[in-house]
Amino acid sequence: MPTKSTTKTAKTTKPKTASARVAAAPRAIEVAIPDSYTPISMWGYFAYTFVFAIPVIGWIICICLAFMANNHNLKNFARSQFCWLIIYVIVLCLLAGFGILEYAFQALTNH
């Protein structure tokens, strides 16, 4: 005897009035973000970029925040700035090693 297979489908009803549509709208769930994951504002990024650009002192602050910051967003931003600092130092050493840096300084001072 063949078995009868039935599938159940969910029935949805569409609201007929405007007030019912508003009530049926999905609600946003507010989640508390831990302090270690709070986002950095646009002005925060601007200020940190400005501070990291200060020679020697900014670089020390960048290294400290890259390894010791409590906020993960700030720590990752400081690490990215630290990587750029390392790239700049490597490029500067390569330019100095090939003599291009000396040639550029002589060209600037002779004019």
Secondary structure, DSSP 8 states (H G I E B T S, - for coil): ----------------SHHHHHHHS---------GGG----HHHHHHHHHHHTSTTHHHHHHHHHHHH-SSHHHHHHHHHHHHHHHHHHHHHHHHHHTTHHHHHHHHHHH-
